[in-house]
Structures are given as C-alpha cells and as structure tokens.
Amino acid sequence: MRKIVLKKINKTSGFTLVELLGVIIIISAIIALVFPNIVDFIKDKNNDIYSFNERLVFSAADDFLQKNKDDFEKKDGNSYCISIRDLVDEGYLKGPIILSDESEDDTDLKSVQADYNDGYSYTIKDNKDCDEYIYVDSYKAPELNGADPKLYRKMVPIVYDEDNEEWDIADRQNKWYDYTKQEWANAAILEDGVSDEVGKSLDLETEVKAMFVWIPRFSYTIGNTYGFRAASATVPNIAQPGGIDIKFVSSNVKEFGTATYTGNTPSGWRTHPSFTFGGKELSGFWIGKFDTTGSLPEPTILPGNEIMFGIISELFNSSKTFGDYIGNADSHVAKNSDWGAMAYLSQSKYGKYGNSMYTYKNKEIYINMDSDFISGASNGATQEQKNDPQCPYDDIADRGSGTGSCGGGASTTGNIYGVYDVSGAGWDAVMGVLSGTDGLPRSGETENNNSGFSGMLADGSMYVGEDMPDPKYYDLYIAPTDPSKNFLEACGGICYGHAMSETLSPTNQNVGWYQDYYTFLTPKSPWLRRGGYQDGLAQTGIFQFSIIEGGEDTLTTHIVITDIAD
C-alpha cells in the first residue's frame, strides 16, 4: 500500500502586495459608498437644527408681538423689524442663535421682518436689510366705493405739476386723483435712499425705478348697441364703439351678471375677473405706466427710454424684481384679463372715451410709431401713417377741438395720467395661452421656438424648460372644436372681461372695436400678444390681439403689481 505523507507548509506572516492592494480597494469602495452618506447625514442634521432654530426665532417674535400688541398695529401692509438681540435680551430666546453653517452666532447680525397681511408672516433678514413700513391711510374717493389705490413700501403717490413740467410726491391723505376727470392714480417706486418728502419733485432718471397707474376694482356691462360700425365720407369703415358702463366696487362685492343689457338702463353687472388673483379678491391693481424699459434682468418703467424686449419666460422672470424690491406685494407680466380691465376702463366715461377733449375717431388711443421704440411716444393720430411728429408723453397742449393733445392722446385717459404704449410701440406679451391636449399650458411651436416654459409643442411632444408659474399668473384658453366659434368656446363660453369675444365688431367677427385686428390661438402659435407693432397700422390698437409661437425675443410687456395672493 502506498503511504501518503502529509507535509506541513509554512506560510510567512503578513499580506502579499496583491492582497494588500485588494484590501485597499475594498476599503476605498466602502468609504466611497458610506462616507458621502455620513456627510449628507451630518448636513441634513445641521439643516434640521438651523430650521428648528429659525422656527424658535419666529415663535419668539410672534410672542413678542402679541405681548406688545398695543405698539404694533395689525394693518395690511405694515412691516416691523424685531432684532434677535432684543429677543435674547428680553428673555424670549437664549443665545447664541445659529441659523446657518456660515455663522457662529447670528444674535447681533439678524432681525425678524414681520409682514402683516391678514396675519403675520416672518422672514429672517440681515439687520441692514430689514425693511420696516407703517401703512398710512390714504385719501378715499367717494366714486371708487372702497376700490382706492393701495400704496406699498417704496411706492409714493405722485401728481403732475403742469407749470414746472415735473412729477411731485403727493400728500396721500389729500386728494391726489380724480377718476371722474380721467385723472387716474399714479405712483412711483423710488430707488433706495431717495427721500419721500411730500412736495418733492422727482428726477425720473435717477430717483425713480418705475411708474405705475391704478386700475380700481369694477363691475361692468355693455349695451347691446355698442360696438357698432360707423362711417363717414372721409373716414369709411372705422368701428366706433360706444362706452362701456362701469361702476367701482369694493373687494367684498363680486357680481355674476350677463355683462350686457338692452334698452337704456344699464343692468347685468359683472365684476371683472382680473380682480380675483389666486384666492384673493383685490381692490384693484397697479399696471406699468409704460412698456417695460431698461434691460434684462433688471427692468425699469420710465418715459422716454428704449423699450426692453425678450421672450415670455425672460419677461416673466424679470417682472418679479419689482415685487421682490417692494417686499409686501406681488409683481408679474400682465395677464390677458388684466389688459382687458385696462382697456374696458379706458373705453368708459372714466377713460379716454369719456374725455371731452376728443371726438369721434380721436377717442381711439393714438399710436406710438417711434422707430427707435421709445416709451411714451405718440404720432398724434390713430390708424394713420404719421411718423412726424413723435410727441413725448408729456406733450399735453391742446392740438385743437376734437383731437386733444398729441402726447396725452396716446394714453388710456387722453391725458398724462393714463397708461401709455398700449397701441403700437412693441408687441405686448400677455400671460394668455392655449391649453394642450393634457389640459395644461402649451409651450410653443418647436423645441427651438417656445416660451421657455415647459409644455406641449405643436407636434404633441413635450418641451422641458422652466416650470410654468402658478395658474394665478396666466389665463388658460380652450382649443375650439368649431373654428367659427373661437371666441365663444375659448373660455368655455364668453371670455368675460378679456377684450376678446365681447369687443368684436358685430359685422365682422375677425375685427374688433375701432377695427382692431384679431386672430386666435392655435397649437402652433399658442400665446397671445396685444396692442400691435409700431409699424403695423392695420393691426394696432388697445383692442387688438394676435398670436405668437412663443420664442420671439421681440416682445415687451406691461407689468402688474398686486397684493400677495393666498
């Protein structure tokens, strides 16, 4: 039998190089997998601590305000600054207070800004950036029935001094507007550090960021004989509409009538839809006095400046800067319904239609045909080729019976107190868009020609870009099943208040009041634009609208400021 001998093999202690490398690789892999999670875990815990500390600070500020309520009036628009140092010194908090990984102690660096609007909301600010504001009651006009202008922080009332040809800061507690005389309320947003002393004359170029005009909340109704097509031997086929009946109402009034009536007695009152913003009923809103000027992303709204252009998403994003600057209000590109409210007020006894300085065709708003796209310019006429002179907005001298002033005639009031650049100038983008088959706003025509917002394209594919803003910021229209009923189906019926179906010529459904041109949204061109172009005479006018694919960078806009919606 064969003998099997087992030999003992001696192995030296330690690892071979190959084994050592293997161990290192395994450990590295474990570290790569585990260490980021540990770091993220620590960051998350720190963020939780900072968030908890912030909530403690807010709770302390709330306790402070409640215990000192006699010193802090609960009035919409008021803002108060409470330093964290005061909260610590008075025993509401125990320091140190650390609110971020960039600071060892924020006690002496930060304050709580408490903004009141149907309750307090709180934000942490650097001490130097905290903005305290005490709202002062303003003049109330009897005819507005509670729809008087609301002045936000860094916004002052202004009146025009004709003798010195300048805008002065008005005394808000005395009469500074009169809608019965077509003198709409005007306000200016001041640059930082500019005095708001009553009576001060303003240098628009250096002291003012933007100018706005107040559109008070109203209900309206339109007579069945309005919008007729009138003609004369010298001016054939000019649609000369009648006036829209308007009554101003407070924010607790909302009427749902037919918005039309027959006979001679106005009835069927309907509150204009633009005064409902998200979940809030507005007493009115501010709209830019001129097309947006300046440059992206920091616009201005001033006369005699080059108009700013961009695509829809760029304009919307830049519009938010005004609300951010003010702090206790919201700003956005005008919705199509906002444009409609401005147009309806202009076509009432409170607007240019009611201004006795103008007759017949001159009641239509004059065109801005300035080839350099200068805000507030006017050719001194309506749908006529007249490039010279291009009057500035403050040319308010009477040019003769029935024609009114060259500059003032280009505003919604026929004087210097109205809104300019609503006829001609540049195409005004409005937030009005056609829905896709998914029921959501479309983006544009193609991957390379769209609004910049995510949404359906003409071929049914989806473009992924910036998130579409909240629905309170746009009017969404329905694609018609019957092309002949574009304006009757767009809103699931009449588009009340949008200056669309209600302001069509009764004899030509493709032409609006004053013979302004209309065309409706399509999947290829799903966005609305208003007012017409500076050289497109046949298409200009406040009741004009047409369509765009979405990616045009030749759009301007009027910006709206409102309360912050719920």
C-alpha positions in Angstrom: 0.0 0.0 0.0 1.2 3.4 -0.9 1.9 5.6 2.0 0.6 9.2 1.9 2.8 11.7 3.6 1.3 15.0 4.7 3.7 17.8 4.8 3.2 21.0 6.8 3.5 24.1 4.7 4.9 27.1 6.5 3.5 30.5 5.4 5.2 33.7 6.3 3.0 36.2 8.3 1.5 39.4 6.6 -0.1 40.1 3.2 1.3 39.9 -0.3 1.3 43.1 -2.3 -1.6 41.8 -4.4 -3.6 41.0 -1.2 -2.8 44.4 0.3 -4.0 46.2 -2.9 -7.2 44.2 -2.8 -7.8 45.2 0.8 -7.2 48.9 0.0 -9.6 48.7 -3.0 -12.3 47.1 -0.8 -11.8 49.7 1.9 -11.8 52.6 -0.7 -15.1 51.2 -2.1 -16.6 51.1 1.3 -15.5 54.6 2.1 -16.8 55.8 -1.3 -20.2 54.3 -0.5 -20.5 55.2 3.1 -18.7 58.5 3.6 -20.9 60.7 1.4 -23.9 59.3 3.2 -22.3 60.2 6.5 -21.5 63.7 5.2 -25.1 64.1 3.9 -26.4 62.8 7.2 -24.5 65.4 9.1 -25.6 68.2 6.7 -29.2 67.1 7.0 -29.0 67.1 10.8 -27.4 70.5 10.7 -30.1 71.8 8.4 -32.7 70.4 10.7 -31.1 72.2 13.6 -31.0 75.5 11.7 -34.6 75.1 10.6 -35.6 74.3 14.2 -33.7 77.4 15.4 -35.5 79.6 12.8 -38.9 78.3 14.0 -37.9 79.1 17.5 -37.0 82.7 16.4 -40.3 83.1 14.6 -42.2 81.8 17.6 -40.3 84.2 19.9 -41.1 87.1 17.5 -44.8 86.1 17.5 -44.8 86.1 21.3 -43.1 89.5 21.4 -45.7 91.0 19.0 -48.6 89.5 20.9 -47.3 90.8 24.3 -46.7 94.2 22.9 -49.7 94.4 20.6 -50.5 98.0 21.5 -47.3 99.0 19.9 -47.8 97.1 16.6 -51.0 97.8 14.7 -52.4 94.9 12.7 -53.0 96.7 9.4 -52.4 95.1 6.0 -49.2 96.4 4.5 -47.4 97.1 7.8 -44.0 95.6 8.4 -42.0 95.5 11.6 -38.3 94.7 12.4 -37.5 92.8 15.6 -33.8 92.2 16.2 -32.7 88.8 17.5 -30.6 90.7 20.0 -33.8 92.3 21.5 -35.5 88.9 21.7 -32.5 87.5 23.6 -32.1 90.5 25.9 -35.8 90.5 26.8 -35.8 86.7 27.6 -37.8 85.4 24.6 -34.7 83.5 23.4 -31.5 82.1 24.9 -28.3 82.8 22.8 -26.3 82.0 20.9 -28.6 81.8 17.9 -27.1 80.0 15.0 -29.1 79.9 11.7 -26.6 78.6 9.2 -23.2 76.9 8.9 -21.8 80.2 7.8 -22.1 81.8 11.2 -21.0 81.0 14.8 -23.7 83.4 16.2 -26.4 85.4 14.4 -27.7 87.1 17.6 -26.2 90.5 16.7 -26.4 90.1 12.9 -30.0 89.2 12.1 -33.6 90.5 12.6 -37.1 89.2 12.0 -39.1 91.1 9.5 -42.8 90.6 10.4 -45.1 91.5 7.5 -48.9 91.8 8.3 -51.5 90.8 5.7 -54.4 89.1 7.3 -51.9 87.7 9.8 -48.2 87.8 10.3 -45.6 86.2 8.1 -41.9 86.1 9.1 -38.6 86.2 7.3 -35.0 86.4 8.6 -33.1 89.4 7.3 -29.7 90.9 7.9 -30.1 93.9 10.2 -29.3 96.3 7.4 -31.8 94.7 5.0 -34.8 94.6 7.4 -37.5 96.9 6.0 -39.9 98.5 8.5 -43.0 100.1 7.0 -46.1 101.6 8.7 -49.0 101.9 6.3 -50.7 105.4 6.3 -54.3 105.7 5.4 -54.7 107.4 2.0 -57.3 109.7 0.5 -60.5 107.8 -0.3 -62.6 108.9 -3.3 -66.3 108.6 -2.9 -66.8 107.4 -6.5 -64.5 104.4 -6.0 -66.6 102.8 -3.3 -63.6 101.3 -1.5 -61.6 100.5 -4.6 -59.0 103.1 -3.8 -55.3 102.6 -4.6 -53.1 100.7 -2.1 -49.5 102.0 -1.7 -46.8 99.5 -1.0 -43.4 100.0 0.5 -41.0 102.2 -1.5 -44.1 103.4 -3.5 -45.2 107.0 -3.3 -48.3 108.8 -4.8 -47.4 111.3 -7.5 -49.1 114.2 -9.2 -48.1 116.2 -12.3 -47.1 119.8 -12.0 -48.0 121.3 -15.4 -46.4 124.6 -14.7 -43.0 123.1 -14.0 -43.5 120.0 -16.1 -42.5 117.6 -13.4 -43.9 114.9 -11.2 -44.1 115.7 -7.5 -44.7 113.5 -4.5 -48.3 113.9 -3.4 -49.8 114.1 0.1 -51.5 110.7 0.2 -54.0 112.0 2.8 -55.3 114.7 0.5 -57.0 114.4 -2.9 -54.4 113.2 -5.5 -56.5 111.5 -8.1 -60.0 112.0 -9.7 -61.4 109.3 -12.0 -64.4 111.5 -12.8 -61.9 113.8 -14.6 -59.9 110.9 -16.2 -57.1 111.6 -13.7 -56.2 108.0 -12.7 -54.0 107.5 -9.6 -50.2 107.4 -10.4 -47.4 106.2 -8.2 -43.7 105.8 -8.4 -41.3 103.2 -6.9 -38.3 105.0 -5.6 -34.7 104.0 -5.7 -33.1 103.2 -2.4 -32.2 106.2 -0.3 -34.5 108.7 -2.2 -36.4 111.0 0.1 -40.2 110.5 0.1 -41.0 114.0 1.4 -44.3 115.4 0.3 -44.0 118.0 -2.4 -40.6 116.8 -3.5 -40.1 117.0 -7.3 -38.7 113.7 -8.7 -35.9 113.2 -11.2 -37.3 110.3 -13.1 -33.9 109.2 -14.5 -32.0 109.0 -11.2 -34.6 108.7 -8.4 -37.4 106.5 -9.8 -37.3 102.8 -10.7 -40.8 102.6 -12.2 -44.1 104.4 -12.6 -47.5 102.7 -12.2 -51.2 103.5 -12.7 -54.0 102.2 -10.5 -56.9 100.2 -12.1 -59.7 100.2 -9.4 -61.9 97.1 -9.0 -65.1 97.5 -11.0 -68.2 95.8 -12.4 -69.1 96.4 -16.0 -71.9 95.9 -18.5 -72.1 96.6 -22.3 -75.2 97.9 -24.1 -76.5 95.9 -27.0 -76.0 98.8 -29.4 -72.3 99.2 -28.5 -69.6 98.2 -30.9 -71.4 99.4 -34.0 -69.5 100.2 -37.2 -69.8 103.9 -38.0 -68.6 105.5 -41.2 -68.3 108.9 -42.8 -67.4 110.3 -46.2 -63.8 111.0 -45.1 -63.3 108.0 -42.7 -65.0 104.9 -44.0 -65.3 101.7 -42.1 -64.0 102.9 -38.8 -65.6 100.9 -36.0 -66.7 103.5 -33.5 -67.8 101.7 -30.3 -69.8 103.2 -27.5 -68.8 103.4 -23.9 -68.6 100.5 -21.5 -70.7 101.2 -18.4 -68.6 100.8 -15.3 -69.2 101.1 -11.6 -66.4 100.8 -9.0 -66.9 98.3 -6.2 -65.1 97.2 -3.1 -63.3 93.9 -2.7 -66.3 92.3 -0.9 -68.5 92.8 -4.0 -68.5 90.2 -6.7 -71.3 90.2 -9.3 -72.0 87.5 -11.9 -74.5 89.1 -14.3 -74.6 88.8 -18.1 -72.3 91.8 -18.6 -74.8 93.0 -21.3 -78.1 94.8 -21.4 -80.7 96.1 -23.8 -82.5 99.4 -23.7 -81.2 102.5 -22.0 -80.8 101.3 -18.4 -77.5 99.5 -17.5 -78.0 96.1 -15.9 -76.5 92.7 -15.9 -73.5 93.9 -13.9 -70.5 91.6 -13.8 -67.3 92.1 -11.7 -64.2 92.0 -13.9 -62.3 88.7 -13.5 -58.9 90.3 -13.2 -59.6 91.4 -9.7 -59.6 87.8 -8.5 -55.9 86.9 -8.1 -55.4 83.3 -6.8 -57.5 83.0 -3.7 -57.7 86.8 -3.1 -60.2 89.4 -4.1 -58.4 92.6 -5.0 -59.5 96.2 -4.5 -57.5 96.9 -7.7 -54.1 96.5 -9.2 -51.2 98.7 -10.4 -50.1 98.4 -14.0 -46.9 99.8 -15.6 -47.5 103.3 -16.9 -45.3 102.5 -19.9 -43.9 99.4 -21.7 -41.1 97.9 -19.7 -37.8 99.7 -20.2 -34.2 99.1 -19.1 -32.6 95.7 -19.7 -32.9 92.1 -18.6 -33.0 91.0 -15.8 -33.4 94.4 -14.0 -36.1 96.4 -15.8 -37.4 99.9 -15.3 -40.7 101.5 -16.3 -39.9 105.1 -17.3 -40.9 107.5 -20.2 -38.5 108.4 -23.0 -36.5 105.3 -22.6 -35.8 102.4 -25.0 -38.3 99.6 -24.6 -37.0 96.3 -23.2 -37.6 93.1 -25.2 -37.3 89.4 -24.5 -39.1 86.0 -24.7 -42.0 85.4 -22.5 -40.2 83.5 -19.7 -37.5 86.2 -19.6 -40.1 88.9 -19.3 -41.9 87.0 -16.5 -38.8 86.3 -14.5 -37.7 90.0 -14.8 -41.1 91.2 -13.7 -40.7 89.6 -10.3 -38.0 92.0 -9.4 -40.5 94.7 -8.6 -42.4 92.6 -6.1 -39.1 91.4 -4.6 -37.9 95.0 -4.2 -41.1 96.2 -2.6 -41.3 93.1 -0.4 -45.0 93.2 0.5 -46.6 92.8 -2.9 -46.5 90.5 -6.0 -45.5 91.5 -9.5 -45.9 89.7 -12.8 -46.4 90.1 -16.5 -50.0 91.3 -17.2 -52.5 88.5 -17.9 -54.7 89.0 -20.9 -57.6 89.7 -18.5 -55.5 92.4 -16.8 -55.1 94.0 -20.2 -58.9 93.7 -20.7 -59.6 95.5 -17.4 -57.3 98.4 -18.5 -59.0 98.5 -22.0 -62.5 98.5 -20.6 -61.8 101.3 -18.1 -60.3 103.3 -21.0 -63.5 102.8 -23.0 -65.7 104.1 -20.2 -66.6 107.6 -19.0 -63.6 107.4 -16.7 -61.1 106.9 -19.6 -60.2 108.5 -22.9 -63.6 107.6 -24.2 -65.1 110.0 -21.6 -62.5 112.7 -22.2 -64.4 115.7 -23.8 -61.1 116.8 -25.4 -61.6 114.1 -28.1 -64.4 113.4 -30.5 -65.3 110.5 -32.9 -62.3 108.6 -34.2 -59.9 110.5 -31.9 -61.4 108.7 -28.9 -59.3 105.8 -30.0 -55.8 105.7 -28.4 -53.1 107.3 -30.5 -50.3 105.1 -31.8 -46.7 105.0 -30.7 -44.8 104.7 -34.0 -41.4 105.6 -32.8 -38.9 103.7 -34.9 -36.4 103.7 -32.0 -39.0 102.1 -29.7 -39.1 104.9 -27.2 -41.6 104.6 -24.4 -44.4 107.1 -24.2 -44.0 108.5 -27.7 -47.1 109.3 -29.9 -47.7 110.0 -33.6 -50.7 112.2 -32.6 -53.1 110.1 -34.6 -55.0 106.7 -34.6 -54.8 104.4 -37.6 -53.0 106.8 -39.8 -49.5 106.9 -41.3 -48.0 109.8 -39.4 -44.4 109.5 -38.2 -43.7 113.2 -37.7 -44.0 114.4 -35.0 -43.4 111.7 -32.5 -44.7 113.6 -29.5 -43.4 112.8 -26.0 -45.9 111.6 -23.4 -45.7 115.0 -21.6 -46.8 117.0 -24.7 -50.2 117.8 -23.2 -51.0 121.0 -25.1 -54.4 121.1 -26.8 -54.0 120.5 -30.5 -57.4 121.7 -31.4 -61.1 120.8 -31.0 -61.9 117.1 -31.1 -58.3 116.0 -31.4 -56.8 116.7 -28.0 -53.1 116.6 -27.1 -50.6 114.7 -29.2 -48.8 113.1 -26.2 -51.7 112.7 -23.9 -53.8 111.2 -26.7 -51.6 108.1 -26.6 -52.7 107.2 -23.1 -55.8 105.4 -21.8 -57.2 108.7 -20.3 -56.3 111.1 -23.1 -54.1 113.0 -20.6 -50.8 112.4 -18.8 -52.5 110.3 -16.0 -53.2 107.2 -18.1 -51.3 104.2 -19.3 -49.1 104.5 -22.4 -47.7 102.2 -25.1 -50.9 100.2 -25.5 -51.2 100.9 -29.2 -48.1 100.4 -31.3 -44.7 100.7 -29.6 -43.8 97.0 -29.3 -45.9 93.8 -29.2 -47.0 93.3 -25.7 -46.7 89.8 -24.4 -49.6 88.9 -22.0 -49.9 85.8 -20.0 -52.7 84.2 -22.1 -52.0 80.7 -23.5 -53.8 77.9 -25.2 -54.1 74.5 -23.4 -52.7 71.3 -24.8 -54.5 68.0 -25.1 -53.3 67.4 -21.5 -55.2 70.4 -20.3 -52.0 72.3 -19.4 -50.5 75.4 -21.0 -48.6 74.8 -24.2 -45.0 75.9 -24.5 -44.7 76.9 -28.2 -44.2 75.6 -31.7 -41.0 73.6 -31.6 -38.0 72.6 -29.4 -36.2 75.7 -30.6 -39.2 78.1 -30.7 -41.0 78.2 -27.4 -41.8 80.4 -24.4 -39.0 78.9 -22.3 -41.7 77.3 -20.0 -42.3 73.5 -20.1 -45.3 72.3 -22.0 -46.7 70.7 -25.1 -45.3 71.6 -28.6 -47.3 71.8 -31.8 -46.5 68.2 -32.8 -47.7 66.9 -29.4 -44.2 66.3 -27.9 -43.1 67.9 -24.7 -40.6 70.7 -24.2 -38.8 70.6 -20.8 -37.7 74.0 -19.6 -38.6 76.3 -16.7 -41.6 75.3 -14.6 -44.8 77.1 -15.7 -45.8 79.6 -13.0 -48.8 79.1 -10.7 -52.2 79.3 -12.6 -53.0 82.6 -10.9 -50.4 84.2 -13.3 -52.0 83.2 -16.6 -55.3 82.9 -18.5 -55.7 79.4 -20.0 -57.8 79.1 -23.1 -59.5 76.1 -24.6 -58.9 75.0 -28.2 -62.2 75.4 -30.1 -64.0 72.4 -31.6 -65.6 74.7 -34.2 -63.1 77.3 -35.7 -66.0 79.7 -36.4 -66.7 79.9 -32.6 -63.1 80.7 -31.5 -64.1 83.4 -29.1 -67.2 81.7 -27.7 -65.5 78.5 -26.8 -62.1 79.8 -25.6 -63.3 80.2 -22.0 -66.0 77.6 -22.1 -68.3 80.3 -23.2 -67.9 84.1 -23.4 -64.5 85.3 -22.3 -65.9 87.9 -19.9 -63.6 90.9 -19.5 -60.8 89.7 -21.8 -61.4 92.2 -24.6 -62.0 89.3 -27.0 -65.5 88.0 -27.6 -67.2 91.0 -26.0 -65.4 93.5 -28.2 -65.9 92.0 -31.7 -67.3 94.1 -34.5 -71.0 92.9 -35.0 -70.5 92.8 -38.7 -67.0 91.1 -38.9 -66.0 88.5 -36.4 -62.3 88.9 -37.3 -62.2 92.6 -36.4 -62.5 94.2 -33.0 -63.7 97.6 -31.9 -62.0 100.5 -33.7 -61.4 97.9 -36.5 -58.5 96.4 -34.5 -57.2 93.2 -35.9 -58.0 89.8 -34.2 -56.6 86.3 -34.7 -57.0 83.4 -32.4 -54.6 80.9 -30.8 -53.5 77.6 -32.5 -51.3 74.7 -31.3 -48.5 76.2 -33.5 -49.0 79.7 -32.1 -50.4 79.3 -28.5 -49.5 82.6 -26.9 -51.3 86.0 -27.1 -49.8 89.4 -27.7 -51.6 92.7 -27.5 -51.6 96.3 -28.8 -49.9 95.9 -32.2 -46.5 96.9 -33.5 -45.1 100.3 -34.2 -45.2 100.0 -37.9 -48.3 97.8 -38.3 -51.1 100.3 -38.7 -53.7 97.8 -39.7 -53.0 95.7 -36.5 -52.6 98.4 -33.9 -54.9 99.3 -31.0 -55.8 98.5 -27.4 -58.5 96.0 -28.6 -56.1 94.3 -31.0 -54.6 90.9 -30.3 -52.7 88.3 -32.3 -50.7 85.2 -31.8 -47.1 84.1 -31.4 -45.2 80.7 -31.5 -43.6 81.5 -28.1 -39.9 82.0 -28.8 -40.0 85.5 -30.2 -37.5 87.8 -28.4 -39.1 91.0 -29.8 -41.8 91.1 -27.1 -42.2 93.7 -24.4 -44.9 93.9 -21.7 -46.8 95.9 -19.1 -46.1 94.7 -15.6 -48.8 94.4 -12.9 -48.4 94.8 -9.1 -51.0 93.3 -6.7 -51.5 92.1 -3.2 -49.8 88.8 -2.4 -52.5 86.2 -3.1 -53.4 83.5 -0.6 
